[in-house]
Every structure is written in structure tokens, then in C-alpha cells.
């Protein structure tokens, strides 16, 4: 019963947030773009440029939390800003800092950032361009909840804490890669992430560390995840080049591609052969990628070979006349002459012995 009440409270909070946005729009917050403005928040300074619609926050140290969206120092520009730039030196983003920014599409975060507070970017439904820094260690509760256009998220090996509902209702999220050694994955972390196609965790992650509701309503679960030892999410891409008989056509190539980057590796050109793929392409996602390119004899070469086979065979070369050949011919002629002479003498001898046989007409006259 308590669990159902908790769920109802969360749903009610989400509805109230949306209603607040609609009210702001009706009051002019969304219909008229905010003008340029600036101010301070604790040790940090902020500035909004109306022309570029960019909200910049700079300074040194951690941003103080906001207790509610109404207390946000730059609340007047929340519905107008399309880009947020957090400058180098800022080490933490406070709770609710950029809560419900319906026009926000791009966020730039500094390498010095180590923490993102609760609901910091929740309900930024248009956000698509986000790269989390490699030194980040903690992502707060609901930090990116209902960022419905966010396509991918990569949390590096330094991240050890991800709060409950951190990416809940990110309906466009296709890839989620977490290479850090998390202590646990809390309730509804990826609730209703209905577009998940790639899910990856470090090999230290085990089923007993995953909340039963972490993937409720999602298109994937921990049992579908790939486990990797890649601390930085990079992919080793290996390509073999073979002839049709599986012999090596060219040396094997192996490249390490940083996470999220596309690779395009051209296949070697071999005279007289055509590659099965002129270029190998893909995107690094923390897993090893293996490809094989096969080389076949080009059609032109095959046709030429066929034509050569159908041509009339060339005349055989005559063997050169040697002394042995001449001697064999002389012997053969002498043998033939001998046979002829022998036959002549035999016939003549036979006539002498039987003259009547030789002249039958004389007998008739008598």
C-alpha cells in the first residue's frame, strides 16, 4: 500500500510540473522570449544571452542546491533558453538547477564536473545533445527524468552512484552504457525507457545489485545487457581481409575507437579483386567489433579468363630437327627400300621357276 502511495505521489508531482509549465506559458513565459539577463548564485555567476538563447553559468566550486523549481536563480529564462553552458571550474550542479526547460536542446558540461544533483535536468523534453564528463562520479535522483528526446547516455568508469529514476521516462533513449563499478542500480532508474536497444554495464555489475523495478516498462532489462571490461566505453574494431579460399588478402587491422564515435575504415584496393565491403562503418559502444571483408575476382577478369578459354588453341610448336631425327628417317627409308628390293627379287625369281604362269597367252595359241 505504501508503495502505491509513493507511486501516486510521483505521478502527481510530474503532473504538477507539467501544469506549472503550461501556466508559465499562459502567463507569457513561453509566448514571449526572455530578455538578456545576469546574476549570481552563491559563488557562481550566470548570464543569459537572448540572441543566442544561451544560459551560461561560471565560477569556481559547487553550485548550491535549489529547494524547488520556483527558487531557481535564472527561473525567468528557463522556458526560453535553448542551450546551457556550464563553464570550467564548476564542480557540481545543484538540485533542480535546470528543471523543466522545454526549449533546451544542448548542454555543455565542463571536465571539472563531478556531481549532478537531484532533478537537475528533469523534464527537459527537447534535450538531444549531451555528453557527460569523464570525471563525473554521481548522478542524482531523477536527474534526467522525462528527457524524452535524449538518444544515448554514457557514464564513464568514474561514476559509482546513479540515483533512482535518473533516466525514467526517457522514451527515445536507445543506448545506455555504464562502465563504472556501481554499488547498486536503484528503483525505476530506466522506467519506461521503451526504445532501449543497447544496454551495457561493467563486469562487476551483478543481478543482485539491480532493483526489481529498475527496468519496469523498459524494452530491455539487466538480463539483456552486455557486460564489458572497457573502462572508457571504447570499442576495439578488428577487420580481417580474406580471399574466397580464406587465405589472407591483406594484413588484419585493429583500431580502438572512443565511445560514441563513428568509425569509417576503408578496405584496401587489390588489383583484379573486388571487396565485399568498400568501407567498414559503425559506432563504438564499449563492445569489441569484428568484421571480415572478402575479396573476389572482378567480373571483368572472370570474363577475360572465359574468353581466353574459348579461343582456338595455338599451333603447337614444331620440334627442332636433330641428328637423331635425321638418322631415324634415313634408317626408315633404307628399311623401306630394302623391303621393296626384296619384294622385287622374290617376284622375279618366282617367274623364272614358273614361266607359264608368267605368259598364259602362249598356251592358248597352241
C-alpha positions as CSV (number, residue, x, y, z in Angstrom):
1,X,0.0,0.0,0.0
2,X,2.8,2.4,0.9
3,X,4.5,1.6,-2.5
4,X,1.3,2.5,-4.3
5,X,1.0,5.8,-2.4
6,X,4.7,6.6,-3.3
7,X,4.0,6.0,-7.0
8,X,0.9,8.2,-6.9
9,X,2.9,11.0,-5.3
10,X,5.5,10.8,-8.1
11,X,2.8,10.8,-10.8
12,X,1.1,13.8,-9.1
13,X,4.5,15.6,-8.9
14,X,5.0,15.1,-12.6
15,X,1.5,16.3,-13.4
16,X,2.0,19.4,-11.3
17,X,5.3,20.1,-13.0
18,X,3.7,20.0,-16.4
19,X,0.8,22.2,-15.2
20,X,3.3,24.7,-13.9
21,X,4.9,24.8,-17.3
22,X,1.6,25.4,-19.0
23,X,0.8,28.1,-16.5
24,X,4.1,29.8,-17.2
25,X,3.4,29.7,-20.9
26,X,0.0,31.1,-20.5
27,X,1.4,33.9,-18.4
28,X,3.9,34.9,-21.1
29,X,6.9,32.7,-20.1
30,X,6.7,30.7,-23.3
31,X,4.9,33.1,-25.7
32,X,7.5,35.9,-25.3
33,X,11.2,35.1,-25.3
34,X,13.1,36.2,-22.2
35,X,15.4,39.2,-22.5
36,X,19.2,39.1,-21.7
37,X,19.8,38.9,-18.0
38,X,22.5,38.0,-15.5
39,X,23.0,37.5,-11.8
40,X,24.8,35.5,-9.1
41,X,24.1,32.3,-7.2
42,X,26.4,31.6,-4.3
43,X,29.9,31.7,-5.6
44,X,28.8,31.4,-9.2
45,X,27.7,33.9,-11.8
46,X,25.2,33.4,-14.6
47,X,24.3,35.1,-17.8
48,X,21.6,34.7,-20.4
49,X,22.1,35.9,-24.0
50,X,18.8,36.4,-25.6
51,X,20.2,36.5,-29.2
52,X,21.8,33.0,-28.9
53,X,19.3,31.9,-26.3
54,X,22.2,30.5,-24.2
55,X,22.3,30.4,-20.5
56,X,25.9,30.3,-19.1
57,X,26.9,29.5,-15.5
58,X,30.5,30.0,-14.4
59,X,32.8,30.4,-11.4
60,X,34.5,28.0,-9.1
61,X,33.2,25.3,-6.9
62,X,29.9,23.5,-6.4
63,X,26.6,25.0,-7.3
64,X,24.2,25.3,-4.4
65,X,21.0,23.3,-4.5
66,X,17.6,24.8,-5.1
67,X,14.9,23.5,-2.9
68,X,12.2,23.8,-5.6
69,X,11.9,25.0,-9.2
70,X,10.4,28.3,-8.0
71,X,13.7,29.2,-6.3
72,X,15.9,28.8,-9.3
73,X,18.0,31.9,-9.7
74,X,17.5,32.1,-13.5
75,X,13.9,31.0,-13.5
76,X,12.9,33.9,-15.7
77,X,14.8,32.4,-18.7
78,X,14.1,28.6,-18.1
79,X,11.4,28.3,-20.9
80,X,13.4,30.4,-23.4
81,X,16.9,29.0,-23.2
82,X,17.9,26.5,-25.9
83,X,21.5,25.9,-24.7
84,X,23.1,25.6,-21.3
85,X,26.8,26.1,-20.9
86,X,28.4,25.2,-17.5
87,X,31.9,26.6,-17.6
88,X,35.2,25.1,-16.4
89,X,35.7,25.4,-12.6
90,X,32.2,24.4,-11.6
91,X,32.4,21.1,-9.8
92,X,28.7,20.2,-9.1
93,X,25.3,21.1,-10.5
94,X,22.7,21.7,-7.8
95,X,19.3,20.1,-7.4
96,X,16.6,21.5,-9.8
97,X,19.1,23.8,-11.4
98,X,17.8,23.3,-15.0
99,X,14.5,21.7,-14.2
100,X,11.8,21.9,-16.9
101,X,13.4,23.8,-19.8
102,X,11.1,22.8,-22.7
103,X,13.2,24.5,-25.4
104,X,16.6,23.2,-24.2
105,X,18.3,21.0,-26.9
106,X,22.0,21.2,-26.0
107,X,24.0,21.1,-22.8
108,X,27.8,21.7,-22.5
109,X,29.4,20.4,-19.3
110,X,33.0,21.0,-18.0
111,X,35.7,18.4,-17.3
112,X,35.8,19.7,-13.7
113,X,32.2,18.5,-13.0
114,X,31.9,15.6,-10.6
115,X,28.3,15.6,-9.5
116,X,24.8,16.3,-10.9
117,X,22.1,16.9,-8.4
118,X,18.6,15.6,-8.0
119,X,16.2,16.5,-10.8
120,X,18.9,18.8,-12.3
121,X,17.7,18.4,-15.9
122,X,14.4,16.7,-15.3
123,X,11.6,17.4,-17.9
124,X,13.9,18.9,-20.5
125,X,11.9,17.1,-23.1
126,X,13.8,18.5,-26.2
127,X,17.3,17.7,-25.0
128,X,19.2,15.7,-27.5
129,X,22.9,16.8,-27.3
130,X,24.5,15.8,-24.0
131,X,28.0,14.5,-23.2
132,X,28.7,13.7,-19.6
133,X,32.3,14.4,-18.4
134,X,34.7,11.5,-17.7
135,X,35.4,12.7,-14.1
136,X,31.7,12.5,-13.1
137,X,31.1,10.4,-10.1
138,X,27.4,10.8,-9.1
139,X,24.1,11.3,-11.0
140,X,21.3,12.3,-8.6
141,X,17.8,11.1,-8.3
142,X,15.6,11.9,-11.3
143,X,18.5,13.9,-12.8
144,X,17.3,13.3,-16.4
145,X,13.8,12.1,-15.8
146,X,11.4,12.6,-18.7
147,X,14.1,13.9,-21.1
148,X,12.0,12.3,-23.8
149,X,14.3,13.2,-26.7
150,X,17.7,12.0,-25.2
151,X,19.1,9.3,-27.6
152,X,22.0,8.0,-25.6
153,X,23.8,8.2,-22.3
154,X,27.3,7.1,-21.4
155,X,28.5,7.1,-17.8
156,X,32.3,6.5,-17.6
157,X,34.2,4.3,-15.1
158,X,34.4,7.1,-12.5
159,X,30.6,7.0,-11.9
160,X,29.8,5.0,-8.8
161,X,26.4,6.3,-8.0
162,X,23.2,6.6,-10.1
163,X,20.0,7.7,-8.3
164,X,16.6,6.2,-8.6
165,X,14.6,7.3,-11.6
166,X,17.7,9.0,-13.0
167,X,16.6,8.2,-16.6
168,X,13.0,7.2,-16.1
169,X,10.6,8.1,-19.0
170,X,13.5,8.8,-21.4
171,X,11.3,7.3,-24.2
172,X,13.8,8.0,-27.0
173,X,16.8,6.5,-25.2
174,X,18.3,3.8,-27.4
175,X,21.7,3.3,-25.8
176,X,22.7,3.3,-22.1
177,X,26.3,2.4,-21.2
178,X,27.6,2.5,-17.7
179,X,31.2,1.3,-17.3
180,X,31.7,2.3,-13.7
181,X,31.5,-0.2,-10.7
182,X,28.1,0.8,-9.3
183,X,27.2,-0.3,-5.8
184,X,23.6,-0.7,-7.0
185,X,21.0,0.4,-9.6
186,X,18.0,1.8,-7.8
187,X,14.3,1.8,-8.2
188,X,12.9,2.8,-11.6
189,X,16.3,4.0,-12.9
190,X,15.2,3.2,-16.5
191,X,11.5,3.0,-16.0
192,X,9.5,3.2,-19.3
193,X,12.6,3.5,-21.5
194,X,10.8,1.9,-24.3
195,X,13.4,2.4,-27.1
196,X,16.4,0.8,-25.5
197,X,18.5,-1.2,-28.0
198,X,21.9,-1.2,-26.3
199,X,22.4,-1.8,-22.6
200,X,25.9,-2.2,-21.1
201,X,27.4,-2.5,-17.7
202,X,30.8,-3.2,-16.2
203,X,31.5,-6.8,-15.5
204,X,31.4,-6.1,-11.7
205,X,27.6,-5.5,-12.1
206,X,25.5,-8.5,-10.9
207,X,21.8,-9.1,-10.8
208,X,21.6,-8.9,-7.0
209,X,22.7,-5.2,-7.3
210,X,19.7,-4.4,-9.6
211,X,16.4,-3.2,-8.2
212,X,13.4,-5.3,-9.3
213,X,11.8,-2.1,-10.7
214,X,15.0,-0.6,-12.3
215,X,13.7,-1.6,-15.8
216,X,10.0,-1.7,-15.2
217,X,8.2,-0.9,-18.5
218,X,11.5,-0.7,-20.4
219,X,12.3,-2.6,-23.7
220,X,15.4,-4.2,-22.1
221,X,16.4,-5.5,-18.7
222,X,19.6,-6.4,-17.0
223,X,19.4,-10.0,-18.4
224,X,19.6,-8.4,-21.9
225,X,22.7,-6.3,-21.0
226,X,26.2,-6.8,-22.3
227,X,29.0,-6.8,-19.7
228,X,32.3,-5.1,-20.6
229,X,35.6,-4.6,-19.0
230,X,36.2,-1.5,-21.1
231,X,36.6,1.3,-18.6
232,X,36.2,4.1,-21.1
233,X,33.5,2.6,-23.3
234,X,35.8,2.3,-26.3
235,X,35.5,-0.4,-28.8
236,X,38.3,-2.5,-30.4
237,X,37.5,-2.8,-34.1
238,X,39.2,-5.7,-35.8
239,X,38.9,-6.2,-39.6
240,X,40.2,-9.3,-41.5
241,X,40.8,-9.2,-45.2
242,X,40.5,-12.6,-46.9
243,X,40.2,-14.2,-50.4
244,X,37.4,-16.6,-51.1
245,X,39.5,-19.6,-50.0
246,X,40.1,-17.9,-46.6
247,X,43.7,-17.1,-47.3
248,X,44.9,-13.6,-46.2
249,X,44.4,-10.9,-48.8
250,X,45.8,-8.1,-46.7
251,X,47.1,-7.7,-43.1
252,X,44.4,-7.6,-40.3
253,X,43.6,-4.1,-39.0
254,X,42.7,-3.3,-35.3
255,X,41.7,0.1,-34.1
256,X,40.5,1.4,-30.8
257,X,37.6,3.8,-31.2
258,X,36.4,6.1,-28.3
259,X,32.8,5.5,-27.1
260,X,30.1,7.1,-29.1
261,X,32.4,7.9,-32.1
262,X,31.6,6.6,-35.6
263,X,34.3,4.8,-37.5
264,X,34.8,4.5,-41.2
265,X,37.7,2.3,-42.3
266,X,38.3,1.9,-46.0
267,X,39.1,-1.5,-47.3
268,X,42.5,-1.9,-49.2
269,X,42.3,-1.9,-53.0
270,X,43.6,-5.1,-54.6
271,X,44.1,-5.1,-58.4
272,X,41.9,-7.7,-60.1
273,X,39.7,-8.2,-57.0
274,X,36.5,-6.6,-55.6
275,X,36.0,-6.2,-51.9
276,X,32.7,-7.3,-50.3
277,X,32.6,-4.0,-48.5
278,X,34.4,-0.9,-49.7
279,X,34.3,0.6,-46.2
280,X,33.5,-0.7,-42.7
281,X,31.4,1.6,-40.6
282,X,29.9,1.6,-37.1
283,X,29.8,3.3,-33.8
284,X,31.8,2.4,-30.7
285,X,29.6,1.2,-27.9
286,X,32.1,-0.5,-25.5
287,X,32.0,-3.9,-27.1
288,X,34.5,-5.5,-29.5
289,X,33.6,-5.3,-33.1
290,X,34.8,-7.9,-35.6
291,X,34.4,-7.7,-39.4
292,X,35.5,-9.7,-42.4
293,X,36.0,-8.3,-45.9
294,X,36.1,-11.0,-48.6
295,X,37.9,-10.4,-52.0
296,X,36.5,-11.9,-55.2
297,X,38.0,-11.9,-58.6
298,X,36.4,-9.0,-60.5
299,X,33.8,-9.8,-63.2
300,X,35.9,-8.3,-65.9
301,X,38.8,-10.6,-65.0
302,X,36.5,-13.6,-65.0
303,X,35.1,-12.7,-68.4
304,X,38.6,-12.3,-69.9
305,X,39.5,-15.7,-68.5
306,X,36.4,-17.2,-70.1
307,X,37.2,-15.6,-73.4
308,X,40.7,-17.0,-73.3
309,X,39.4,-20.5,-72.7
310,X,37.1,-20.3,-75.8
311,X,39.9,-19.2,-78.2
312,X,41.3,-21.7,-80.7
313,X,44.4,-23.3,-79.4
314,X,47.6,-22.0,-80.9
315,X,49.6,-24.2,-83.2
316,X,51.9,-26.5,-81.4
317,X,55.5,-25.5,-81.8
318,X,57.4,-27.9,-84.2
319,X,60.1,-29.8,-82.5
320,X,63.6,-28.8,-83.8
321,X,65.2,-31.3,-86.3
322,X,68.1,-33.0,-84.6
323,X,70.8,-35.5,-85.7
324,X,68.8,-38.3,-84.0
325,X,65.7,-37.4,-86.0
326,X,67.6,-37.4,-89.3
327,X,69.2,-40.8,-88.5
328,X,65.8,-42.3,-87.8
329,X,64.5,-41.0,-91.1
330,X,67.4,-42.4,-93.0
331,X,67.1,-45.8,-91.3
332,X,63.4,-45.8,-92.1
333,X,64.0,-45.0,-95.8
334,X,66.6,-47.7,-96.1
335,X,64.3,-50.3,-94.5
336,X,61.5,-49.4,-96.9
337,X,64.0,-49.6,-99.9
338,X,65.2,-53.0,-98.6
339,X,61.6,-54.3,-98.4
340,X,60.9,-53.0,-101.9
341,X,64.1,-54.6,-103.4
342,X,63.4,-57.9,-101.6
343,X,59.8,-58.0,-102.9
344,X,61.0,-57.3,-106.5
345,X,63.7,-60.1,-106.4
346,X,61.2,-62.5,-104.9
347,X,58.7,-61.9,-107.7
348,X,61.3,-62.2,-110.4
349,X,62.6,-65.5,-109.0
350,X,59.1,-66.9,-109.0
351,X,58.6,-66.0,-112.7
352,X,61.8,-67.9,-113.7
353,X,60.7,-71.0,-112.0
354,X,57.1,-70.9,-113.5
355,X,57.4,-69.2,-116.9
356,X,53.9,-70.5,-118.0
357,X,52.4,-68.6,-115.1
358,X,54.1,-65.6,-116.4
359,X,52.6,-65.8,-120.0
360,X,49.3,-67.6,-120.2
361,X,48.5,-66.4,-123.7
362,X,51.1,-68.7,-125.3
363,X,49.3,-71.8,-124.1
364,X,46.1,-70.7,-125.6
365,X,47.7,-70.2,-129.1
366,X,48.9,-73.8,-129.1
